Amino acid sequence: MNPPLNSVNESLNWMNPPLNSVNESLNWMNPPLNSVNESLNWMNPPLNSVNESLNWMNPPLNSVNESLNWMNPPLNSVNEYLNWMNPP
């Protein structure tokens, strides 16, 4: 007529789950902040990776200058080259 205490607790937990399982259910419906950020980063990468992608497509000024110097050396090296062929 009066079930033992253990089965009473199990019945109460079935109707009113303990805090741990409530939190797990809430996290399943509303994921914690960390997983939200990971999802957002997957869709919208953080600034660092955006910059890396932009630099790959449009290299920063330093590497542009190095490329231009390789094709068109600066005046100093032109003068050295001319002096080497035609010493003063």
Phi, psi and omega in degrees: 000323178242103183298155179297159186305322182301314181289332175296314179298319179298321178294317179296321179293329179291321179280322182231090186297152179295163187305321183301313181288332175297313179299319179298321179293317179296320179294329179291321179280320181234093185299152180296164187305321183301313181288332175296314179299319179298321179293317179296321179294329179291321180278320182233093185299152180295165188305321183302313181288332175296313179299319179298321179293317179296321179294329179292321180278320182233094186298151180295165188306321182302313181288332175296313179299319179298320179293318179295321179294328179292321179279320182231092185298151180293165187305321182302313182288332176296314179298318179298319180295316179295320178294329179291320179282321182232086182300149182295000000 
